[in-house]
Amino acid sequence: MGIINATPDSFSGDGVAFDLVRAVEQAHAFVADGADILDIGGESTRPGAVPVGAEEEIRRVVPLIEALRELKVPLSIDTFKPEVMRAALAAGATLINDINALRAPGAVEVAAASDAGICLMHMQGTPQTMQDDPAYENVVAEVKAFLVERIEACRAAGIGRERIVIDPGFGFGKTSEHNLELLRGLDRFVATGYPVLVGLSRKSVLGRLTGRKVTERVAASVAAAIAAVARGASIVRVHDVAATRDALAVWCVAAKSTLPGVAQ
Protein backbone atom coordinates (compact mmCIF):
# COMPACT_ATOMS: atom_id res chain seq x y z
CA MET A 1 0.00 0.00 0.00
CA GLY A 2 1.60 3.25 -1.17
CA ILE A 3 0.93 6.35 0.92
CA ILE A 4 -0.18 9.56 -0.78
CA ASN A 5 -0.49 12.43 1.67
CA ALA A 6 -2.58 15.25 0.20
CA THR A 7 -1.59 17.38 3.18
CA PRO A 8 0.84 20.22 3.88
CA ASP A 9 2.00 18.78 7.23
CA SER A 10 2.83 15.09 6.80
CA PHE A 11 5.24 13.85 9.48
CA SER A 12 7.28 12.00 6.85
CA GLY A 13 8.04 15.09 4.79
CA ASP A 14 6.57 13.61 1.60
CA GLY A 15 3.17 15.31 1.54
CA VAL A 16 2.05 16.60 -1.84
CA ALA A 17 0.06 19.43 -0.19
CA PHE A 18 -2.50 20.71 -2.70
CA ASP A 19 -0.56 20.00 -5.88
CA LEU A 20 -2.86 17.70 -7.86
CA VAL A 21 -0.39 17.21 -10.71
CA ARG A 22 2.36 16.19 -8.30
CA ALA A 23 0.02 13.84 -6.45
CA VAL A 24 -1.08 12.14 -9.67
CA GLU A 25 2.56 11.75 -10.74
CA GLN A 26 3.42 10.20 -7.38
CA ALA A 27 0.49 7.77 -7.67
CA HIS A 28 1.50 6.64 -11.15
CA ALA A 29 5.11 6.22 -10.00
CA PHE A 30 3.97 4.10 -7.05
CA VAL A 31 1.94 1.83 -9.32
CA ALA A 32 4.90 1.50 -11.70
CA ASP A 33 7.05 0.61 -8.69
CA GLY A 34 4.66 -2.18 -7.71
CA ALA A 35 2.07 -0.71 -5.34
CA ASP A 36 -1.03 -2.90 -5.07
CA ILE A 37 -3.15 -0.26 -3.28
CA LEU A 38 -2.94 3.53 -3.01
CA ASP A 39 -3.91 5.10 0.33
CA ILE A 40 -5.00 8.73 -0.01
CA GLY A 41 -5.26 10.98 3.02
CA GLY A 42 -6.24 14.62 3.38
CA GLU A 43 -5.58 15.13 7.10
CA SER A 44 -2.34 14.54 8.96
CA THR A 45 -2.74 12.21 11.94
CA ARG A 46 0.79 12.64 13.28
CA PRO A 47 1.05 13.32 17.04
CA GLY A 48 -0.21 16.80 17.81
CA ALA A 49 -1.61 17.40 14.32
CA VAL A 50 -4.08 20.25 13.87
CA PRO A 51 -7.55 18.88 13.00
CA VAL A 52 -9.00 19.56 9.55
CA GLY A 53 -12.70 20.05 8.85
CA ALA A 54 -14.58 17.59 6.66
CA GLU A 55 -15.20 20.14 3.92
CA GLU A 56 -11.50 20.95 3.59
CA GLU A 57 -10.54 17.28 3.73
CA ILE A 58 -12.99 16.52 0.90
CA ARG A 59 -11.54 19.39 -1.12
CA ARG A 60 -8.10 17.83 -0.79
CA VAL A 61 -8.89 14.20 -1.58
CA VAL A 62 -11.86 14.00 -3.94
CA PRO A 63 -10.20 15.57 -7.02
CA LEU A 64 -7.23 13.23 -6.56
CA ILE A 65 -9.42 10.14 -6.27
CA GLU A 66 -11.34 11.21 -9.37
CA ALA A 67 -8.06 11.69 -11.24
CA LEU A 68 -6.83 8.23 -10.26
CA ARG A 69 -9.92 6.04 -10.53
CA GLU A 70 -8.89 4.70 -13.95
CA LEU A 71 -5.76 3.14 -12.43
CA LYS A 72 -5.80 -0.64 -12.13
CA VAL A 73 -5.31 -0.64 -8.36
CA PRO A 74 -7.78 -0.08 -5.51
CA LEU A 75 -7.92 3.42 -4.02
CA SER A 76 -8.16 3.71 -0.25
CA ILE A 77 -9.42 6.76 1.65
CA ASP A 78 -7.59 7.39 4.91
CA THR A 79 -10.20 9.17 7.05
CA PHE A 80 -12.34 8.78 10.15
CA LYS A 81 -15.06 11.24 9.08
CA PRO A 82 -18.30 9.75 7.65
CA GLU A 83 -18.81 12.74 5.34
CA VAL A 84 -15.36 12.24 3.82
CA MET A 85 -15.91 8.50 3.50
CA ARG A 86 -19.16 9.07 1.62
CA ALA A 87 -17.61 11.64 -0.76
CA ALA A 88 -14.52 9.52 -1.39
CA LEU A 89 -16.55 6.39 -2.14
CA ALA A 90 -18.70 8.36 -4.58
CA ALA A 91 -15.50 9.58 -6.27
CA GLY A 92 -14.14 6.06 -6.74
CA ALA A 93 -12.46 4.87 -3.54
CA THR A 94 -13.05 1.21 -2.72
CA LEU A 95 -11.43 0.92 0.73
CA ILE A 96 -11.99 2.91 3.92
CA ASN A 97 -8.85 3.06 6.09
CA ASP A 98 -10.09 4.40 9.44
CA ILE A 99 -7.71 5.15 12.33
CA ASN A 100 -10.80 5.39 14.55
CA ALA A 101 -12.17 1.93 13.60
CA LEU A 102 -15.57 3.32 12.50
CA ARG A 103 -16.36 4.71 15.96
CA ALA A 104 -17.45 8.18 14.77
CA PRO A 105 -21.24 8.60 14.76
CA GLY A 106 -22.54 7.45 11.37
CA ALA A 107 -19.29 5.85 10.21
CA VAL A 108 -20.45 2.24 10.52
CA GLU A 109 -23.63 3.12 8.66
CA VAL A 110 -21.70 4.68 5.76
CA ALA A 111 -19.45 1.64 5.54
CA ALA A 112 -22.33 -0.83 5.78
CA ALA A 113 -24.24 0.94 3.00
CA SER A 114 -21.29 0.49 0.64
CA ASP A 115 -19.43 -2.54 -0.68
CA ALA A 116 -16.05 -1.06 0.21
CA GLY A 117 -13.32 -2.83 2.11
CA ILE A 118 -12.81 -1.63 5.68
CA CYS A 119 -9.57 -1.32 7.64
CA LEU A 120 -10.14 -1.04 11.39
CA MET A 121 -7.22 0.46 13.31
CA HIS A 122 -6.51 0.74 17.03
CA MET A 123 -5.66 4.14 18.50
CA GLN A 124 -5.42 5.12 22.15
CA GLY A 125 -6.64 8.70 22.49
CA THR A 126 -6.67 11.09 19.54
CA PRO A 127 -3.87 12.36 17.29
CA GLN A 128 -3.73 15.43 19.53
CA THR A 129 -3.32 13.43 22.79
CA MET A 130 -2.24 9.90 21.86
CA GLN A 131 1.46 10.27 22.68
CA ASP A 132 1.01 12.17 25.96
CA ASP A 133 1.35 9.09 28.16
CA PRO A 134 0.21 5.87 26.45
CA ALA A 135 -0.21 3.01 28.92
CA TYR A 136 -1.29 -0.64 28.79
CA GLU A 137 -1.13 -3.62 31.11
CA ASN A 138 -0.75 -5.95 28.12
CA VAL A 139 -0.59 -4.05 24.85
CA VAL A 140 -1.01 -7.06 22.56
CA ALA A 141 -4.01 -8.45 24.43
CA GLU A 142 -5.70 -5.05 24.82
CA VAL A 143 -5.24 -4.00 21.20
CA LYS A 144 -6.44 -7.38 19.96
CA ALA A 145 -9.52 -7.25 22.24
CA PHE A 146 -10.38 -3.78 20.90
CA LEU A 147 -10.09 -4.91 17.28
CA VAL A 148 -12.20 -8.02 17.91
CA GLU A 149 -14.88 -5.80 19.47
CA ARG A 150 -14.85 -3.51 16.44
CA ILE A 151 -15.04 -6.51 14.09
CA GLU A 152 -18.13 -7.68 15.96
CA ALA A 153 -19.71 -4.22 15.69
CA CYS A 154 -19.11 -4.23 11.94
CA ARG A 155 -20.45 -7.74 11.51
CA ALA A 156 -23.55 -6.79 13.51
CA ALA A 157 -24.08 -3.88 11.11
CA GLY A 158 -24.07 -6.27 8.15
CA ILE A 159 -20.47 -5.81 6.97
CA GLY A 160 -19.20 -9.15 5.65
CA ARG A 161 -16.02 -10.59 7.13
CA GLU A 162 -14.42 -10.70 3.68
CA ARG A 163 -14.47 -6.89 3.65
CA ILE A 164 -12.58 -6.40 6.93
CA VAL A 165 -8.85 -5.79 7.54
CA ILE A 166 -7.34 -5.01 10.96
CA ASP A 167 -4.42 -2.77 11.92
CA PRO A 168 -2.79 -2.71 15.40
CA GLY A 169 -2.06 0.99 14.94
CA PHE A 170 1.69 1.25 15.30
CA GLY A 171 2.58 4.69 16.65
CA PHE A 172 -0.97 5.63 17.54
CA GLY A 173 -0.95 5.88 21.32
CA LYS A 174 2.04 3.57 21.80
CA THR A 175 5.56 3.92 23.14
CA SER A 176 8.48 2.45 21.21
CA GLU A 177 8.37 -0.64 23.41
CA HIS A 178 4.62 -1.03 22.84
CA ASN A 179 5.26 -0.92 19.09
CA LEU A 180 7.97 -3.57 19.33
CA GLU A 181 5.75 -5.79 21.48
CA LEU A 182 3.00 -5.52 18.87
CA LEU A 183 5.41 -6.44 16.08
CA ARG A 184 6.72 -9.42 18.02
CA GLY A 185 3.14 -10.49 18.80
CA LEU A 186 1.75 -9.94 15.31
CA ASP A 187 0.87 -13.64 15.01
CA ARG A 188 -1.85 -13.06 17.65
CA PHE A 189 -3.60 -10.69 15.24
CA VAL A 190 -3.05 -12.95 12.24
CA ALA A 191 -4.68 -15.75 14.26
CA THR A 192 -8.01 -13.88 14.18
CA GLY A 193 -8.30 -14.96 10.54
CA TYR A 194 -8.61 -11.38 9.28
CA PRO A 195 -5.94 -9.82 7.04
CA VAL A 196 -3.53 -7.64 9.02
CA LEU A 197 -2.22 -4.27 7.81
CA VAL A 198 1.00 -2.91 9.29
CA GLY A 199 2.10 0.72 9.02
CA LEU A 200 5.59 1.22 10.43
CA SER A 201 7.09 3.18 7.54
CA ARG A 202 9.40 6.01 8.71
CA LYS A 203 7.82 6.08 12.18
CA SER A 204 9.53 7.41 15.29
CA VAL A 205 10.18 3.95 16.74
CA LEU A 206 12.49 3.33 13.79
CA GLY A 207 14.22 6.64 14.45
CA ARG A 208 14.80 5.67 18.06
CA LEU A 209 16.21 2.30 17.04
CA THR A 210 18.55 3.70 14.38
CA GLY A 211 19.19 7.31 15.36
CA ARG A 212 18.10 8.39 11.87
CA LYS A 213 15.90 11.38 11.10
CA VAL A 214 12.61 10.76 9.33
CA THR A 215 13.91 11.22 5.77
CA GLU A 216 16.74 8.72 6.41
CA ARG A 217 14.62 5.76 7.54
CA VAL A 218 14.17 3.93 4.23
CA ALA A 219 16.34 0.94 5.23
CA ALA A 220 14.72 0.67 8.65
CA SER A 221 11.25 0.94 7.10
CA VAL A 222 12.02 -1.82 4.60
CA ALA A 223 13.33 -4.03 7.41
CA ALA A 224 10.17 -3.39 9.41
CA ALA A 225 8.01 -4.32 6.41
CA ILE A 226 9.87 -7.60 5.95
CA ALA A 227 9.58 -8.37 9.66
CA ALA A 228 5.83 -7.73 9.47
CA VAL A 229 5.29 -9.91 6.39
CA ALA A 230 7.42 -12.65 7.94
CA ARG A 231 5.04 -12.60 10.90
CA GLY A 232 1.94 -12.86 8.69
CA ALA A 233 0.99 -9.31 7.69
CA SER A 234 -1.06 -9.20 4.47
CA ILE A 235 -0.57 -5.49 3.72
CA VAL A 236 2.30 -3.13 4.48
CA ARG A 237 1.59 0.59 4.24
CA VAL A 238 4.75 2.34 3.03
CA HIS A 239 6.25 5.56 1.73
CA ASP A 240 9.04 3.82 -0.22
CA VAL A 241 7.26 1.48 -2.60
CA ALA A 242 10.10 0.43 -4.91
CA ALA A 243 12.57 -0.33 -2.12
CA THR A 244 9.97 -2.29 -0.16
CA ARG A 245 8.78 -4.24 -3.19
CA ASP A 246 12.35 -5.19 -4.17
CA ALA A 247 13.22 -6.31 -0.66
CA LEU A 248 10.05 -8.36 -0.36
CA ALA A 249 10.71 -10.01 -3.74
CA VAL A 250 14.09 -11.22 -2.49
CA TRP A 251 12.71 -12.24 0.90
CA CYS A 252 9.88 -14.21 -0.72
CA VAL A 253 12.32 -16.20 -2.84
CA ALA A 254 14.50 -16.93 0.17
CA ALA A 255 11.46 -17.88 2.27
CA LYS A 256 9.86 -19.84 -0.57
CA SER A 257 6.81 -17.62 -0.18
CA THR A 258 4.90 -15.75 -2.89
CA LEU A 259 4.41 -12.10 -3.73
CA PRO A 260 1.82 -11.16 -6.36
CA GLY A 261 3.36 -10.06 -9.63
CA VAL A 262 6.86 -11.28 -8.84
CA ALA A 263 8.44 -14.19 -10.70
CA GLN A 264 9.66 -16.94 -8.40
N, C-alpha and C positions, 0 to 999 in steps of 0.2 A: 504494500500500500504506500504510494508516494504522497507526500504531504505538500499541499499547496495552500499557503497562508495568504489569504487576501486581506491582510492586515498591515498596519504601519508599525506594529510593536511586537512582532514575533520574538520570543526569547532566543531563537536560534539564529537570528540575523538574516534569515532568508525570505522574509515576507515580501510579497510582490505589491504591497500597499494597494493602490487603486489603479494600477497600470494593467488594463485588460490585455493588451498586446503581449506584454511580458509574461503575464500569467498563462496565456494560451501557449506561448512558446515553451514555457517550463513544462506544461502538461504534455505537449507533444514530445518533448525531449525525454520525459519520464517514461512515456509509453515506449519510445524507441529503445530506451535503456532496459526495458523489461518489466515495468510496473504492471501489475494485474488489476489494481484498483487505484483510483485517484480520490484522495480525501480533501475536500475543499472546506475551509473554515473562514469565517468573516469576523471572528472575535477572538482575541488572544485570551488563553486561559492559563497563562503563566502565573506564578505566585505574585499576588498583589496587582494583577491586571485591572485596568479601569473598565467597568462594565460598558457594553455597547447596547443601545436600544434595538429592538427587533426591526424597526424600519430601516435603520442604517445598516444592520447586518444583511438584510435582504438586498439592499442596494449594492452591497459589496459582492454577494455570492451569486445572485440569480443571473446577471449577464454572463458571468463566467460559465456557469452550468449550461446555459443556453448555447454558448459558443463551443462547448465541448461535447454536447450530447451525441454527436455523430461518431465520436471515437468508439472503438470496439472494446472498451473496458467499462466496468461499472463506475458510476460517479457516486461518491459518498458525501453527505452533508454533515459536517462536524458542528453540531449545535444542540442546545438543550431547550430552545424556545419553540413551542408548538407552531407559532405563526411562521417562523423561519422554516421549520420542517415542511409545513404545508406548501409554502411558496417554492421551496427547493424541489420537492417531489413533482410539483406541477411543471417545473422547468426542465425536469429530466433526471433528477437524482434517483437512485434506486436503493440506497442504503442510508439509514440514519445512524450516525455515530454520536451517541449521547453520553457526555461525561457525567450526567445526572441520572442516568439509567431510567429515563422516562418518568421521573418523579414530579416534574412540573405539572400543575393543573392543566389537563387537556392533552398532555403529551401522549399518554397511552392510547387515547381515543384517536388521535391523528395517525399514529402508527398502525392501530388495528384496522382503520378504515382504508389503509393502503395495502399493497402487496410487497412493500419494501423490506429489505433485510434490516435487522435491528442489532446494533452493538450496544450492550449494556455495560457501563463502566462503573467501578467503585471510586468514590471520592469522599474523603472525610472533610467536612466543612465546605467552604466555597473557595474559588480561586483567590479571593481577597483574604481569607483567613486560614487556608488549609495548611500552611507551613508554620503557623505560629507556635504550635506545640503538639504535633501529632502523637497520639498515644494509643497503644493496643496491649491487651494481655497476651493475645496470640494472633498476630497479624494475618497469618494464612487462614486460620479457622474463621476469624471474624469477617474477612473480605469474602471468603467463599460463602459463608452463611448469608451475607448481604446479597450476593449475586444470585444465589438459589432463590431467595425470597423475591427478588425482582423477576426472575424467570417465571416463578409461579404467578406473579401478578400479570405478566404478559400473557401467559397461557390462559389464565382466567378471563382475560379480555378477548380471547379468540385468536391470538397470534400463534401461528404454528411453530413447533419447535425447530423446523427446518429453516426458519427465518432468523433465528437467534444466534448471536455471537456474544461471548463474554470477554471482559477486559479487566484485569486486577487493578488497573489504574496506577501504574508506576509513576511516582512523583506527585501524585495528587493526594496530599495529606499523609505523606510517609517520609520518614527519615531515610538516610542512606541504608542503614541496617535493615529497616523494614523492606526496602526495595530488594535488597539482596536475599532476604528471607523469602520473599514472594517468588523471586527467580528460582531459588533452590527448590521451592515447593510447588513449582508450576504443574507438576504431575497431578497434584490434588485438584486443580481446576480442569485439567484435561480429562480427569476421571469422571467429571459430570456428564461427559458425552457431548457437550456443546463445543464448537470450535472456539479456540482461545486466540485473542488478539493481544499482542505485546507491543507497547510503545516505549522504548527506552532510548531512542535515537537522540543523541547530543544532550541528554539530560544531566542534571547537576551531579547525580550519583557517579556518573562516568568521569566528570571533572574531578570529583573528590578522589576517585581511585587512581587517576592518571596525572593529576595536576595540570591538565590541559584546559585552556579556555574554550568556550563553546564552539568556536569556528575551527578548532583543532581536534575535534573528537570523532573524526570519521572512522579511524581504526578501532577505537573503543566501541563505537556504535555498531560497526560490523560484527565485532566479537560478541556483543550483547545479542545481536540478532541470531547469530549462529547458536549461541547458548540457549536461546529461547526455542528455536526450531528443534534443537537436539532434545529438548525436554517436552516437545509435543505441540508447540504453538503452531497454529494453522495460518496466521497472518502476522507479519511484522510491519509496523507502521514506521516509515523511515524518511529521512531527508535526502539520503545519498543512495539513490536507487541503483545506479550502475555498479558501484562498489559492493553493495549488499548482494545484488543478484549474482555477480561474479564469484563472490566468496561462497555463497550458498550452492552454486553449481559445483564448485570443487568439493565442498563438504558432502554434498549428496552423493557424488561418485565415491568418495572415500568411505561413506557410511552405507553405501549400497542402498540409498534411499532414492526418491524421485522428486523432481522439481518440474512443474509444468513448463513445457516449451524448451527444455534443455535436453540435448542429446546425451544419452548415457553411454 
